[in-house]
Amino acid sequence: MSTESTRAESTRAGLSRRALLGGGAVLAGTALGGGVVGHAVGSGAARPGGVADGSGMPGTEAVAGPGAAGRSGTAALHGTATEPFWGEHQAGIATPHHAHGVFLGLDLKKGVDRERVVTLMRLLTDDAARLTSGRAPLGAVEGDLAALPARLTVTFGFGAGFFDAIGAPQACPPFVREMPAFETDDLDPRWGPTDLFVQVCSEDPLTVTYAQRRLVRDAADFATPVWAQRGFLPARGTEADGTTPRNLMGMRDGSANESDPAQVDSVLWNDGAEFAWLTGGTQVVLRRMRIDMATWDDLSIEAKEIGFGRRVGDGSPLTGTKESDVLDRTATDSDGFPVVAPNAHAARAQARSAGERMIRRPLNYAIETPAGLEEGLLFCAYQADLGTAFVPVQRRLAEADALNAWATHIGSASYAVPPGAREGSYIGATLLEA
């Protein structure tokens, strides 16, 4: 087949897919529920044991030795593991942390209206449902890269421009529309708000990259990528599951996250009192923080613990003995001095009310720049309402946080995160069909 024929066939396949997903076929569960899908992705469907049909990808058997594969034989551990996509809430929010992730910011193209946004969200929802279950997106030629999702999750959020494009500016929460300025901000517009937010997380960076590529490709007719912020946590298996991960400063990050499921629910999920479409959804803020690691590394352990208010080794507060102990801001030593400095990070960040609680899902980042290695934190936090949680907490931190000497906020974006979707529907339907 000639190059021209191949391109033409590819174009026809892409248009065919958009026609199917953009119309009523998805909701009716007709064409997409039958042989068309099976034919399109059958060659990439995962078999039990994690080997795609005809793919040659490793399953649970030991792989070849160093001479053949470059690594010693070991059993597959996490490749075939999946997280559910369909449900009351989107995955990737209350889901246990992943080792790798990328945050994507996209802007809708000029002229993309509500009807075309519906088509976009149907496309992306279908992609995400397939990818997270170990199947290639409809229309993809290859299936091998999708066969090992490694707990892949894909989470969508809507920025202010999204609401404007669909003609519903009144449905946008106020702190999604505009986040207040904070004294310590030094924001770079390159990392600013966008119309659409996509969080892609997995245990495997190859899986993250493949999912990112497919999602951006299928959104290309409707939206343009503005930024991609990639990050990482310690690899799964480095420490026991359930261990709070460390950031690049060496500190446990997320020690104050709720662990009781009922409390997690109360922190995360919006009750829809102000915005009915957001019932069961949440709100997210993403802050890019550059950290001066050179000077931080030279601090003594004692100085780091004073600045943070928690111990480096196990994350326990200076007023407690284990990580789960609640930090006591009022505790004093035998001389009457505070055990935890009033400007210690953990003291300033501690919630003063139930409404200030957040679930933190940060990722570390490290990139090469002309000036050298830049390291930092992609602070990602979900909460029912940005106005009662992130905003007051960040104001306190901006006023007097000991870590401000090392960390600089250089990016900020916030989004409304719709609830999950039932199979046959799509993410954002509660807003777009209201």
C-alpha positions in Angstrom: 0.0 0.0 0.0 1.4 3.4 -0.9 2.1 6.1 1.7 -0.8 8.2 0.3 -3.2 5.2 0.6 -2.1 4.6 4.1 -2.7 8.2 5.1 -6.1 8.2 3.4 -7.1 5.0 5.2 -5.9 6.5 8.5 -7.9 9.6 7.9 -11.0 7.6 7.1 -10.6 5.6 10.3 -10.3 8.7 12.4 -13.4 10.4 10.8 -15.3 7.2 11.2 -14.5 7.1 14.9 -15.5 10.7 15.5 -18.8 10.1 13.6 -19.6 7.1 15.7 -18.8 8.7 19.1 -20.1 12.1 18.2 -23.6 10.8 17.4 -26.1 8.7 19.3 -24.3 5.4 18.9 -22.5 5.6 22.2 -25.6 6.3 24.3 -27.6 3.7 22.4 -24.9 1.2 22.9 -25.4 -0.2 19.3 -22.5 0.1 16.9 -19.9 0.6 19.7 -21.2 -2.4 21.7 -20.9 -4.9 18.8 -18.5 -6.2 16.2 -17.1 -2.8 15.2 -15.2 -2.4 18.4 -14.2 -6.0 18.6 -12.7 -5.9 15.2 -10.9 -2.6 15.8 -9.1 -3.5 18.9 -9.3 -7.3 19.1 -5.7 -7.7 18.2 -4.7 -5.7 21.3 -7.0 -7.2 23.9 -5.2 -8.4 27.0 -5.4 -12.1 27.9 -5.3 -13.5 31.4 -1.7 -13.3 32.6 -1.1 -10.0 30.9 0.1 -11.1 27.5 -1.7 -9.3 24.5 -2.6 -11.7 21.7 0.4 -12.1 19.5 2.2 -9.3 21.3 5.1 -11.1 22.8 4.8 -8.8 25.9 5.9 -10.4 29.2 3.3 -12.1 31.3 3.8 -13.8 34.6 6.7 -16.0 33.4 10.3 -15.1 34.0 11.7 -13.0 31.2 15.0 -13.7 29.4 18.2 -13.0 31.1 20.6 -10.0 30.7 22.1 -11.2 27.5 18.7 -11.1 25.8 16.5 -8.6 27.5 19.0 -6.5 29.4 17.5 -7.3 32.8 17.4 -10.4 35.1 14.4 -12.7 35.0 11.5 -11.6 37.3 7.8 -12.2 37.5 5.4 -9.4 36.3 4.0 -7.7 39.3 1.7 -4.7 38.4 1.4 -4.6 34.6 -2.1 -6.1 34.3 -3.5 -4.4 37.4 -6.5 -2.1 36.6 -8.5 0.6 38.4 -12.2 0.9 37.6 -13.1 3.8 35.3 -16.9 3.9 35.4 -18.6 4.9 38.7 -20.0 7.6 40.9 -16.7 9.4 41.1 -13.8 9.7 38.7 -10.8 7.6 39.4 -7.4 9.1 40.2 -8.7 11.2 43.1 -9.3 8.8 46.0 -7.2 6.2 44.3 -4.0 5.1 46.0 -0.9 7.0 44.7 0.8 6.0 41.5 4.6 6.2 40.8 4.2 8.2 37.6 1.9 10.8 36.2 1.5 13.7 33.9 -0.9 16.7 34.2 -2.1 18.1 30.8 -3.5 21.5 30.2 -5.4 22.1 26.9 -7.3 25.0 25.4 -10.3 24.6 23.2 -9.9 25.8 19.7 -11.7 28.9 18.5 -15.2 28.1 17.4 -15.6 24.9 19.5 -19.1 25.2 20.9 -21.2 23.0 23.2 -22.0 20.5 20.5 -18.4 19.9 19.6 -17.4 19.8 23.3 -19.9 17.0 23.8 -18.2 15.1 21.0 -14.8 15.8 22.5 -15.8 14.5 25.9 -17.4 11.4 24.4 -14.1 10.7 22.5 -11.9 11.2 25.5 -14.2 9.2 27.8 -14.2 6.3 25.4 -10.4 6.5 25.1 -9.9 6.6 28.9 -12.3 3.7 29.5 -10.4 1.5 27.0 -6.9 2.5 28.1 -7.6 2.0 31.8 -8.9 -1.5 31.1 -5.9 -2.5 29.0 -7.4 -2.0 25.6 -6.2 0.3 22.8 -8.4 3.2 21.8 -10.8 2.7 19.0 -8.9 3.2 15.7 -5.5 2.6 17.1 -3.4 0.2 15.0 -1.3 -1.2 17.8 -2.5 -2.9 21.0 0.7 -3.9 22.7 1.4 -0.6 24.5 -2.1 -0.5 25.9 -2.1 -4.1 27.2 -0.4 -3.4 30.5 -2.3 -0.5 32.1 -0.5 -0.8 35.5 -3.3 0.8 37.4 -3.8 3.6 34.8 -6.2 6.3 35.7 -7.4 9.2 33.6 -9.1 12.2 35.4 -10.7 15.2 33.7 -11.3 18.7 34.9 -12.9 21.9 33.4 -11.4 25.4 33.5 -13.2 28.7 33.2 -12.8 28.8 29.4 -14.6 25.5 29.1 -17.7 26.9 30.7 -17.5 30.0 28.5 -17.2 27.8 25.4 -20.4 25.9 26.2 -22.3 29.0 27.0 -22.6 28.3 30.8 -20.3 30.8 32.5 -22.6 30.8 35.5 -21.9 27.1 36.2 -18.2 27.8 36.9 -17.2 27.8 40.6 -15.7 31.2 41.6 -12.2 30.0 42.4 -12.0 28.1 39.2 -12.8 31.3 37.4 -10.1 33.3 39.3 -7.7 32.3 41.9 -6.6 35.1 44.2 -3.0 36.3 44.1 -0.7 35.2 47.0 2.2 37.2 48.4 4.8 34.6 47.5 3.7 33.9 44.0 6.1 34.4 41.1 3.8 32.8 38.5 5.0 32.1 35.0 2.1 32.3 32.5 3.4 29.1 30.8 2.0 27.1 33.7 -1.3 29.0 34.0 -5.0 28.1 33.8 -6.3 26.2 30.8 -9.8 25.2 29.5 -9.3 21.5 30.1 -7.3 19.5 32.6 -6.3 15.8 32.2 -4.5 13.9 34.9 -2.9 10.6 33.7 -1.3 8.3 36.3 0.1 4.8 36.3 2.8 2.7 37.9 4.6 2.6 34.5 6.0 5.7 32.7 5.6 4.0 29.3 1.9 3.5 30.0 1.5 7.2 31.0 3.3 8.3 27.8 1.2 6.2 25.5 -2.0 7.3 27.1 -0.9 10.9 26.9 -0.1 10.6 23.2 -3.5 8.9 22.4 -5.6 11.4 24.4 -3.9 14.5 22.9 -4.1 13.0 19.4 -7.8 12.4 19.7 -8.5 15.8 21.1 -6.5 17.5 18.3 -9.5 18.6 16.3 -11.0 20.3 19.3 -8.2 21.4 21.6 -4.5 22.5 21.6 -2.0 21.4 24.3 -0.7 24.3 26.4 1.5 22.4 28.9 2.4 19.0 30.1 3.7 18.7 33.6 5.2 15.3 34.3 6.2 14.0 37.7 7.0 10.9 39.8 7.0 9.4 43.2 9.1 6.5 44.6 8.6 3.3 42.6 6.0 0.9 43.9 7.8 -1.8 45.8 10.5 0.6 47.1 8.6 0.8 50.3 5.6 -1.1 51.6 2.2 -0.2 50.0 0.4 2.5 52.0 3.7 4.3 52.9 3.4 8.1 52.5 5.7 8.9 49.6 8.7 11.3 50.0 9.2 14.5 48.0 12.6 15.6 46.7 13.2 17.5 50.0 13.2 14.1 51.7 10.0 14.8 53.6 6.9 12.6 53.7 4.3 14.4 51.6 0.6 13.9 52.4 1.0 12.8 56.0 -2.2 14.7 57.0 -4.4 13.1 54.3 -7.5 11.4 55.7 -7.4 7.6 55.6 -10.9 6.8 56.9 -13.1 6.3 53.8 -16.0 8.2 55.3 -13.7 11.2 56.1 -12.1 11.0 52.6 -15.6 11.3 51.1 -16.5 14.3 53.2 -13.3 16.1 52.2 -13.5 15.3 48.5 -17.1 15.2 47.1 -19.1 18.3 46.4 -22.7 18.2 47.7 -24.1 20.1 44.7 -25.7 22.8 46.9 -24.4 25.6 44.8 -23.8 23.8 41.5 -26.1 20.9 41.0 -24.1 19.5 38.1 -21.0 19.1 40.4 -22.7 16.7 42.8 -20.3 13.9 43.4 -17.5 15.8 41.7 -14.7 17.8 43.3 -12.3 20.7 42.7 -8.6 20.6 42.1 -5.7 23.0 42.3 -2.3 22.4 40.6 0.6 24.5 41.8 4.1 24.2 40.3 6.7 24.8 43.0 10.4 25.3 42.2 12.6 24.2 45.1 16.1 25.5 45.8 17.5 22.0 46.5 21.1 23.2 46.7 20.6 25.2 49.8 18.1 22.8 51.3 20.5 19.8 51.0 23.0 21.7 53.1 20.7 22.1 56.1 21.1 19.8 59.1 18.4 17.3 59.8 17.4 19.3 62.9 17.0 22.5 60.9 14.9 20.7 58.3 12.6 19.2 61.0 12.2 22.6 62.7 11.2 24.2 59.3 8.8 21.4 58.4 7.4 20.6 61.9 7.8 16.9 61.2 10.6 14.4 61.4 12.4 13.5 58.3 12.7 9.8 59.1 9.1 8.7 59.6 7.0 11.9 59.0 5.8 12.0 62.6 5.0 15.5 64.0 7.5 16.9 66.5 4.8 16.6 69.1 4.1 12.9 68.4 5.8 9.5 68.0 4.1 8.2 64.7 3.1 9.7 61.4 -0.6 9.5 62.1 -0.4 11.5 65.3 -2.1 14.9 65.1 0.3 17.8 65.3 -0.3 19.9 68.4 0.4 23.5 67.6 -0.1 24.5 71.3 2.5 22.1 72.9 5.4 23.7 74.7 8.6 22.3 76.1 9.9 22.4 79.7 11.0 26.0 79.2 7.7 27.1 77.8 8.7 27.4 74.2 6.6 25.9 71.4 7.6 22.4 70.4 6.6 23.2 66.8 7.6 26.6 65.5 4.6 28.8 64.7 5.9 29.2 61.1 6.7 25.6 60.6 5.2 24.3 57.3 3.0 21.6 58.9 1.7 24.1 61.5 0.7 26.7 58.9 -0.8 24.0 56.6 -2.8 22.3 59.3 -6.5 22.6 58.7 -8.3 24.9 61.2 -11.7 23.5 60.4 -13.2 20.5 58.6 -13.7 22.7 55.5 -10.0 23.3 55.1 -9.1 19.7 54.6 -7.7 18.5 51.3 -6.5 15.3 49.7 -3.0 15.9 48.4 -1.7 14.0 45.4 1.6 15.7 44.6 4.3 14.5 42.2 8.0 15.4 42.2 9.5 16.9 39.0 13.1 17.3 37.7 13.9 18.9 34.4 17.1 20.0 32.6 17.2 23.7 31.8 19.9 25.9 30.2 20.7 27.0 33.8 21.0 23.5 35.1 18.7 21.0 36.8 15.4 22.4 38.1 13.7 20.4 40.7 10.4 20.9 42.5 6.9 19.7 43.3 3.7 19.5 41.4 1.4 20.2 44.3 -2.0 18.7 43.3 -4.8 18.8 45.8 -8.5 17.8 45.6 -11.2 19.2 47.8 -15.0 19.7 47.7 -14.6 23.5 47.6 -11.4 25.5 46.7 -12.8 28.6 48.6 -13.1 26.8 51.9 -10.0 24.6 51.7 -7.0 25.6 49.5 -7.5 29.4 49.5 -7.4 30.0 53.2 -4.6 27.5 53.8 -2.5 29.0 51.0 -3.0 32.5 52.4 -1.6 31.3 55.8 1.4 29.7 54.0 2.1 32.8 52.0 2.1 34.9 55.1 4.6 33.0 57.1 5.8 29.5 56.0 9.4 28.6 56.9 9.6 26.7 53.6 9.0 29.9 51.6 12.8 30.4 51.8 13.3 27.4 49.5 10.0 26.9 47.6 8.7 29.3 45.0 5.2 29.0 43.3 5.8 29.4 39.6 2.6 27.9 38.2 -1.1 27.8 39.3 -4.3 26.4 37.7 -7.6 25.3 39.2 -10.5 23.3 37.8 -13.9 21.9 38.5 -13.8 18.1 38.3 -17.1 16.5 37.3 -18.4 13.3 38.8 -17.8 10.0 37.3 -20.0 8.5 34.6 -22.0 5.3 34.1 -21.1 3.0 31.3 -22.7 4.3 28.1 -22.5 7.9 29.2 -19.5 10.2 29.3 -17.5 12.4 31.7 -19.1 15.9 32.0 -22.6 14.8 31.0 -24.1 16.3 34.2 -22.9 19.7 33.0 -23.3 19.4 29.2 -26.8 17.9 29.3 -28.1 20.1 32.0 
